Every structure is written in structure tokens, then in C-alpha cells.
Amino acid sequence: ARTLQLVFKQSFNCSPREWIRRRRLLLARERLLSGDRRVTVATVAASSGFTRFGAFAAAYARLFGESPSETLQRQRTIGS
């Protein structure tokens, strides 16, 4: 297990857990940017595997530089 973690870190510059978290956040961003009017931050967070919405919003903001609600609002403004 430790060898796998080391090789993963060398290949992707992060732990397997962090890689999965980033993939889930990227998926959430895609959903927020989808233009679907039925999308809410809560449904996107839940469908991306996040159960603590505050932690989701904080991780999202760290990665993308804006809150999930800002992404959604901007997309809805552009799509109007």
C-alpha cells in the first residue's frame, strides 16, 4: 500500500485521496456549469459525493477561487 501511495504521489503529485477529491470537485464544477436550471449547489455537492456542504464549498473555493454559488450564478447570468 505504501509503495502504491509513493508511486501515485510521484506520478500525480498528490495522494490517491486528494486525486479523488479533485476529480469529484471537477465533476461538481462541470455540473454547475452545465446550464441546467434545475441544478442547485446542494444537489451538485450531494451527487458529487460530498455530505458536508460547508466542507464542499470551502474545498471548491480553494481549488477554483470562487464559491460554488458564484460559479452557478455566473453561469446563469451568462446563459440568460
Secondary structure as GFF3:
##gff-version 3
##sequence-region A 1 80
A	DSSP	alpha_helix	2	12	.	.	.	ID=ss1
A	DSSP	alpha_helix	16	32	.	.	.	ID=ss2
A	DSSP	alpha_helix	41	47	.	.	.	ID=ss3
A	DSSP	alpha_helix	53	64	.	.	.	ID=ss4
A	DSSP	alpha_helix	68	79	.	.	.	ID=ss5
###
